[in-house]
């Protein structure tokens, strides 16, 4: 088995690769070749206002011959005032994280790779937003209003540039030094007109796309500032009520399979949460975990319908559109991890873990 770090992912995986792998995996879900389950979080009070979260998501494809489970071990801390707080996370100590993907070959049952998920995570989330934008944004979109200036903002800019002819990015985040550094990097790396703005409203104005890429737990996309024809994606923070009311189209990339044995367990929730000590006073203080469900107003469309040609997302240049992944995280990690693993094996990258360490002669 190969142990593959973020350095290997950086060496072998590009954003166009990630976009193509996800679209193929979502196609497998649509045809019945692939299966996945919603993300499941187990949460425990951890003292000092913290929450421990064990999160997993899994899926696989008969077409590709791989399955995978992604596992996260996080301590969660929410800080800041009501409505403007942020969520911080870490493992063991601030600045350290534990996220792993176990990849398995379904033709033999062999565990073939264990991957760090950091860079893979950023690439797959950006790729999701790019898929949504490719199908629902105006094709000539050139101005991006970006809320956030961290790793997710960087992966989103890279992903959206892959599918749209962006020329200008208007970036806002609370820390001036961070947004200025982001803008300087965007100018140097992509040759964009990258403008630092002083508030979220200024990031919205004149934007063809608005992307929320923050660790905020409150509202970050504001309907009063959206121009007709805007496309929205929001992987951190929420749309305010006015933004939701103005949506014309809600594109959802997919839904996890219903269990074959228990079809009634089907859910369109973004993730399923279990809590220890459900009456503990920590829970009302943690706003993380509010799942997003499509409202009744916008026309809803799925990626499956777009791929088979039975529907279009945007039908008018003045429509305000929104795209989201849905609850198919489990369909992402086997597809992207398999590509990383196969390329790493071809190039002799990664570190070997003896398979005998993982197998046993006692029947489980």
GUDO-970054 format. One record per residue (C-alpha): residue number from 1; x, y, z. Coordinates in Angstrom, 2 decimals, decimal comma. Each point is the difference from the previous one (the first is absolute). Layout:
// GUDO-970054
NULUM   k       X       Y       Z
NULUM NUM       X       Y       Z
...
This chain:
// GUDO-970054
NULUM   k       X       Y       Z
NULUM   1    0,00    0,00    0,00
NULUM   2    1,16    3,52   -0,78
NULUM   3    0,03    2,88    2,48
NULUM   4   -0,58    3,14   -2,07
NULUM   5    0,52    3,48    1,44
NULUM   6   -1,18    3,36   -1,27
NULUM   7    3,30    0,38   -1,85
NULUM   8   -0,90   -2,95   -2,20
NULUM   9   -3,46    1,40   -0,71
NULUM  10    1,60    3,30   -1,01
NULUM  11    2,38   -1,83   -2,33
NULUM  12   -2,56   -2,11   -1,87
NULUM  13   -3,44    1,67    0,14
NULUM  14   -1,20    3,10   -1,84
NULUM  15   -3,26    1,87    0,36
NULUM  16   -1,27   -1,12   -3,44
NULUM  17    0,73   -3,59    1,12
NULUM  18   -2,08    0,49    3,14
NULUM  19   -2,92    1,53   -1,91
NULUM  20   -0,02   -2,86   -2,52
NULUM  21    0,26   -2,67    2,72
NULUM  22   -2,93    1,43    1,94
NULUM  23   -2,22    0,38   -3,04
NULUM  24    0,70   -3,63   -0,96
NULUM  25   -0,74   -1,16    3,55
NULUM  26   -3,29    1,91    0,07
NULUM  27   -0,84   -1,63   -3,31
NULUM  28    0,59   -3,39    1,64
NULUM  29   -2,54    0,89    2,67
NULUM  30   -2,52    0,92   -2,67
NULUM  31    0,42   -3,29   -1,89
NULUM  32    0,17   -2,26    3,06
NULUM  33    3,70   -0,84   -0,43
NULUM  34    0,89    1,90    3,15
NULUM  35   -1,34    0,26    3,53
NULUM  36    0,65    2,31    2,92
NULUM  37   -1,50    0,87    3,34
NULUM  38   -0,46    3,41    1,63
NULUM  39    2,70    1,31    2,27
NULUM  40   -0,49   -1,14    3,59
NULUM  41    1,29    2,05    2,95
NULUM  42    0,32   -1,30    3,56
NULUM  43    0,27    2,93    2,42
NULUM  44    1,02    0,07    3,64
NULUM  45    0,35    2,81    2,56
NULUM  46    3,75    0,40    0,52
NULUM  47    0,16    2,58    2,82
NULUM  48    0,85    3,71   -0,03
NULUM  49   -2,75    0,74   -2,54
NULUM  50    1,51   -2,37   -2,55
NULUM  51   -1,61   -2,81   -2,01
NULUM  52    1,79   -3,11   -1,22
NULUM  53   -1,16   -1,17   -3,43
NULUM  54    0,70   -3,30   -1,73
NULUM  55   -1,20    0,36   -3,58
NULUM  56   -0,05   -2,65   -2,72
NULUM  57   -1,26   -0,30   -3,57
NULUM  58    0,40   -2,88   -2,40
NULUM  59   -0,85   -1,24   -3,47
NULUM  60    1,25   -2,02   -2,93
NULUM  61   -0,51   -0,94   -3,63
NULUM  62   -0,31   -3,36   -1,71
NULUM  63    1,27    1,68   -3,19
NULUM  64    3,31    1,18    1,45
NULUM  65    0,45   -2,87    2,46
NULUM  66    0,69    2,17    3,04
NULUM  67   -1,70    0,90    3,28
NULUM  68    1,16    2,42    2,67
NULUM  69   -0,85    1,44    3,38
NULUM  70    1,07    3,46    1,04
NULUM  71    0,50    0,53    3,76
NULUM  72    0,41    3,25    1,97
NULUM  73    0,90    0,48    3,65
NULUM  74   -0,65    3,59    1,10
NULUM  75   -0,36    2,11    3,10
NULUM  76   -2,40    2,84   -0,85
NULUM  77    0,00    3,45    1,60
NULUM  78   -2,39    2,79   -1,00
NULUM  79    1,11    3,55    0,70
NULUM  80   -1,32    3,50   -0,59
NULUM  81   -3,34    1,76    0,46
NULUM  82   -3,41   -1,43   -0,89
NULUM  83   -0,54    0,21   -3,75
NULUM  84    3,66    0,76   -0,76
NULUM  85    1,83   -2,90    1,60
NULUM  86    2,47   -2,40   -1,53
NULUM  87    0,76   -3,64    0,55
NULUM  88    3,55   -1,08    0,78
NULUM  89    1,10   -3,63   -0,02
NULUM  90    3,12   -1,95    0,81
NULUM  91    1,32   -3,40    1,04
NULUM  92    2,27   -0,27    3,06
NULUM  93    1,18    3,61   -0,26
NULUM  94   -1,08    3,09   -2,01
NULUM  95    1,43   -0,05   -3,50
NULUM  96    0,04   -3,81   -0,21
NULUM  97   -2,72   -2,08   -1,68
NULUM  98   -0,91   -3,65   -0,45
NULUM  99   -1,84   -0,93   -3,18
NULUM 100    0,66   -3,31   -1,76
NULUM 101   -1,36   -1,89   -3,00
NULUM 102    0,23   -3,80   -0,03
NULUM 103   -0,19   -1,29   -3,59
NULUM 104   -0,88   -3,62   -0,75
NULUM 105    0,03   -2,14   -3,14
NULUM 106   -3,45   -1,59   -0,19
NULUM 107    1,25   -2,72   -2,37
NULUM 108    2,24   -1,50    2,69
NULUM 109   -1,03    1,72    3,22
NULUM 110    3,56    1,28    0,40
NULUM 111    0,62    3,32    1,78
NULUM 112    2,23    1,70   -2,56
NULUM 113    0,58    3,53    1,34
NULUM 114   -0,35    2,28    3,01
NULUM 115   -0,02    3,66   -1,00
NULUM 116    0,18    3,29    1,88
NULUM 117   -3,14    1,88   -1,03
NULUM 118    1,10    3,65    0,33
NULUM 119    0,80    0,97   -3,59
NULUM 120   -2,41   -2,59   -1,39
NULUM 121   -2,74    1,62    2,11
NULUM 122    0,65    3,45   -1,39
NULUM 123    0,15   -1,22   -3,58
NULUM 124   -3,22   -2,02    0,20
NULUM 125   -2,02    2,84    1,58
NULUM 126    1,24    2,49   -2,59
NULUM 127   -0,76   -2,51   -2,74
NULUM 128   -3,59   -0,32    1,23
NULUM 129   -0,53    3,73   -0,22
NULUM 130    1,55    0,03   -3,47
NULUM 131   -2,41   -2,71   -1,18
NULUM 132   -2,92    2,04    1,30
NULUM 133    1,30    3,18   -1,62
NULUM 134    0,63   -1,72   -3,33
NULUM 135   -3,64   -1,05   -0,17
NULUM 136   -1,75    2,94    1,69
NULUM 137    2,11    3,18   -0,33
NULUM 138   -0,16    2,20   -3,08
NULUM 139    2,65   -1,34   -2,41
NULUM 140    1,65    3,40   -0,39
NULUM 141    0,33    0,65    3,74
NULUM 142    3,08    2,12    0,67
NULUM 143   -0,31    1,47    3,51
NULUM 144    0,21   -2,09    3,16
NULUM 145   -1,03    1,35    3,38
NULUM 146    1,94   -2,11    2,49
NULUM 147   -0,79   -0,12    3,71
NULUM 148    3,03   -1,54    1,67
NULUM 149    3,74   -0,04   -0,60
NULUM 150    1,20   -3,35    1,33
NULUM 151    0,68   -3,40   -1,53
NULUM 152   -3,56   -0,57   -1,17
NULUM 153   -0,08    3,42   -1,66
NULUM 154    3,21   -0,88   -1,85
NULUM 155   -1,32   -3,33   -1,23
NULUM 156   -3,27    1,63   -1,08
NULUM 157    1,76    2,65   -2,04
NULUM 158    2,10   -2,67   -1,72
NULUM 159   -3,05   -2,17   -0,65
NULUM 160   -2,23    2,79   -1,31
NULUM 161    2,75    1,20   -2,34
NULUM 162   -0,01   -3,51   -1,47
NULUM 163   -3,61    0,34   -1,20
NULUM 164   -0,63    3,74   -0,44
NULUM 165    1,86    2,94   -1,62
NULUM 166    0,49    1,95    3,22
NULUM 167    1,94    3,25   -0,23
NULUM 168   -0,62    1,68    3,37
NULUM 169   -0,35   -1,18    3,60
NULUM 170   -1,34    2,20    2,80
NULUM 171    1,17   -1,53    3,28
NULUM 172   -1,19    0,72    3,50
NULUM 173    0,94   -1,65    3,28
NULUM 174    0,07    1,50    3,50
NULUM 175    3,80    0,18    0,27
NULUM 176    1,45    2,61   -2,35
NULUM 177    3,46   -1,61   -0,19
NULUM 178   -1,53   -3,31   -1,09
NULUM 179   -2,12    1,47   -2,79
NULUM 180    2,89    2,13   -1,24
NULUM 181    2,28   -3,03   -0,12
NULUM 182   -2,66   -1,96   -1,86
NULUM 183   -0,47    2,76   -2,58
NULUM 184    3,75    0,31   -0,57
NULUM 185    0,25   -3,74   -0,54
NULUM 186   -2,94    0,01   -2,44
NULUM 187    1,58    2,79   -2,03
NULUM 188    3,36   -1,73   -0,17
NULUM 189   -1,24   -3,55   -0,62
NULUM 190   -2,90    0,62   -2,39
NULUM 191    0,50    3,52   -1,34
NULUM 192   -3,42    1,01    1,30
NULUM 193   -1,21    3,40    1,04
NULUM 194   -0,19   -0,84    3,70
NULUM 195   -1,61    2,70    2,14
NULUM 196   -0,09    0,15    3,79
NULUM 197   -3,34    1,34    1,26
NULUM 198   -0,94    1,30    3,43
NULUM 199   -3,25   -1,87    0,64
NULUM 200   -2,12   -2,89   -1,22
NULUM 201   -2,42    2,30   -1,83
NULUM 202    2,81    1,30   -2,22
NULUM 203    0,98   -3,57   -0,92
NULUM 204   -3,57   -0,62   -1,23
NULUM 205   -0,35    3,12   -2,13
NULUM 206    0,51   -0,56   -3,70
NULUM 207    0,84   -3,69    0,50
NULUM 208   -1,13   -2,66   -2,45
NULUM 209    0,72   -2,60    2,69
NULUM 210    0,04    0,25    3,78
NULUM 211    1,84   -2,73    1,91
NULUM 212   -0,10   -0,41    3,76
NULUM 213    3,23   -1,75    1,03
NULUM 214    0,31    0,89    3,67
NULUM 215   -0,01   -1,72    3,37
NULUM 216   -2,86    2,26    1,09
NULUM 217   -3,07   -1,65    1,50
NULUM 218   -2,34    2,93   -0,72
NULUM 219   -1,33    1,75   -3,09
NULUM 220    2,56    1,04   -2,62
NULUM 221   -1,99    0,30   -3,26
NULUM 222   -2,48    2,90    0,05
NULUM 223   -2,93    0,18   -2,38
NULUM 224   -0,28    3,79   -0,06
NULUM 225    3,40    0,20   -1,71
NULUM 226   -0,53   -2,69   -2,67
NULUM 227   -0,37    1,14   -3,60
NULUM 228   -2,34   -1,82   -2,41
NULUM 229    1,81   -2,88   -1,68
NULUM 230    2,35   -0,74    2,92
NULUM 231    1,05   -3,58    0,73
NULUM 232    0,66   -0,91    3,65
NULUM 233    1,94   -2,72    1,72
NULUM 234    0,49   -0,06    3,75
NULUM 235    2,07   -2,67    1,76
NULUM 236    0,58    2,07    3,15
NULUM 237   -2,58    2,22    1,64
NULUM 238   -3,60    0,34   -1,17
NULUM 239   -2,24    1,96   -2,34
NULUM 240   -2,20    2,53    1,76
NULUM 241   -3,76   -0,18   -0,32
NULUM 242   -0,17    2,61   -2,76
NULUM 243    2,58   -1,90   -2,08
NULUM 244   -2,02   -3,22    0,30
NULUM 245   -3,19    1,84   -0,98
NULUM 246    1,65    1,33   -3,15
NULUM 247    1,23   -3,36   -1,27
NULUM 248   -1,51   -1,19   -3,30
NULUM 249    1,86   -3,30   -0,36
NULUM 250    1,47   -2,39    2,60
NULUM 251    2,42   -2,51   -1,54
NULUM 252    0,80   -3,03    2,14
NULUM 253    2,77   -2,23   -1,29
NULUM 254   -1,43   -3,18    1,51
NULUM 255   -1,52   -2,01    2,80
NULUM 256    1,41   -2,96    1,88
NULUM 257   -1,55   -3,38   -0,69
NULUM 258   -2,80   -1,29    2,18
NULUM 259    1,07   -3,18    1,84
NULUM 260   -1,10   -3,08   -1,94
NULUM 261   -0,96   -1,77    3,21
NULUM 262   -1,81    2,97    1,58
NULUM 263   -1,29    2,40   -2,68
NULUM 264   -1,76    2,09    2,64
NULUM 265    3,41    1,19    1,21
NULUM 266    0,41    2,13   -3,13
NULUM 267    0,77    3,63    0,82
NULUM 268    0,85    3,17   -1,85
NULUM 269    1,72    1,44    3,07
NULUM 270    3,54    1,13   -0,66
NULUM 271    1,19   -2,17    2,86
NULUM 272   -1,34   -2,11    2,85
NULUM 273    0,93    0,98    3,56
NULUM 274    0,09   -2,07    3,20
NULUM 275    0,62    1,72    3,34
NULUM 276    1,15   -1,32    3,34
NULUM 277   -1,52    1,66    3,08
NULUM 278   -2,73    1,67   -2,07
NULUM 279   -0,93    2,34    2,86
NULUM 280    3,54    1,29    0,54
NULUM 281    0,14    3,84    0,07
NULUM 282    2,69    0,03   -2,70
NULUM 283   -2,48   -0,75   -2,80
NULUM 284   -1,97    3,26   -0,07
NULUM 285    3,30    1,88   -0,20
NULUM 286    1,11   -1,96   -3,08
NULUM 287   -1,77    1,12   -3,12
NULUM 288    2,04   -2,30   -2,22
NULUM 289   -2,11   -2,78   -1,41
NULUM 290   -2,96    1,88   -1,46
NULUM 291   -0,46   -1,92   -3,22
NULUM 292   -1,11    1,74   -3,18
NULUM 293   -3,24   -1,13   -1,62
NULUM 294   -1,39    1,43   -3,27
NULUM 295   -2,78    2,54    0,59
NULUM 296   -3,36   -0,30   -1,74
NULUM 297    0,32    3,06   -2,22
NULUM 298    2,79   -0,65   -2,54
NULUM 299   -0,30   -2,49   -2,83
NULUM 300    2,01   -3,06    1,06
NULUM 301    2,17   -1,89   -2,45
NULUM 302    2,49   -2,84    0,42
NULUM 303    3,27   -0,68   -1,78
NULUM 304   -1,43   -3,32   -1,23
NULUM 305   -2,61    1,90   -2,01
NULUM 306    2,65    2,31   -1,46
NULUM 307    2,25   -2,90   -1,02
NULUM 308   -2,79   -1,93   -1,72
NULUM 309   -1,29    3,12   -1,76
NULUM 310   -3,48    0,03    1,52
NULUM 311    0,45    3,38    1,72
NULUM 312    2,09    3,16    0,05
NULUM 313    1,00    1,94    3,07
NULUM 314    0,04    3,57   -1,25
NULUM 315   -2,60    0,92   -2,61
NULUM 316    0,28    3,79    0,22
NULUM 317    2,96    2,35    0,45
NULUM 318   -1,83    1,89    2,76
NULUM 319   -0,63   -3,04    2,18
NULUM 320    1,76   -0,20    3,35
NULUM 321    1,32   -3,54    0,39
NULUM 322    1,48   -1,99    2,84
NULUM 323    1,92   -3,28   -0,06
NULUM 324    0,88   -2,44    2,77
NULUM 325    1,42   -3,50    0,22
NULUM 326   -2,82   -1,68    1,89
NULUM 327    0,90   -2,92    2,28
NULUM 328    2,28   -1,93   -2,34
NULUM 329    3,35    0,64    1,69
NULUM 330    0,49   -3,77    0,12
NULUM 331    0,01   -0,15   -3,80
NULUM 332    2,93    2,41   -0,17
NULUM 333    2,80   -1,51    1,98
NULUM 334    0,28   -3,40   -1,68
NULUM 335    0,05    1,65   -3,44
NULUM 336    2,69    2,56    0,75
NULUM 337    2,03   -2,26    2,32
NULUM 338    0,06   -2,76   -2,61
NULUM 339    1,43    2,39   -2,58
NULUM 340    2,67    1,19    2,43
NULUM 341    0,86   -3,59    0,96
NULUM 342    0,32   -1,25   -3,58
NULUM 343    2,23    2,90   -1,04
NULUM 344    2,12   -0,28    3,14
NULUM 345    0,52   -3,70   -0,63
NULUM 346    1,00    0,67   -3,61
NULUM 347    2,58    2,58    1,13
NULUM 348    1,30   -1,91    3,00
NULUM 349   -1,22    2,60    2,50
NULUM 350   -1,18   -0,50    3,58
NULUM 351    1,19   -2,23    2,81
NULUM 352   -0,70   -3,71    0,21
NULUM 353   -1,84   -1,45    2,98
NULUM 354    0,32   -3,80    0,19
NULUM 355   -3,35   -1,57   -0,82
NULUM 356    0,60   -2,64    2,68
NULUM 357   -0,38    2,76    2,60
NULUM 358   -3,64    0,37   -1,04
NULUM 359   -1,04   -3,60   -0,73
NULUM 360   -0,52   -2,82    2,53
NULUM 361   -0,65   -3,71    0,07
NULUM 362   -2,93    0,16    2,43
NULUM 363   -3,34    0,26   -1,74
NULUM 364   -1,75    3,30    0,77
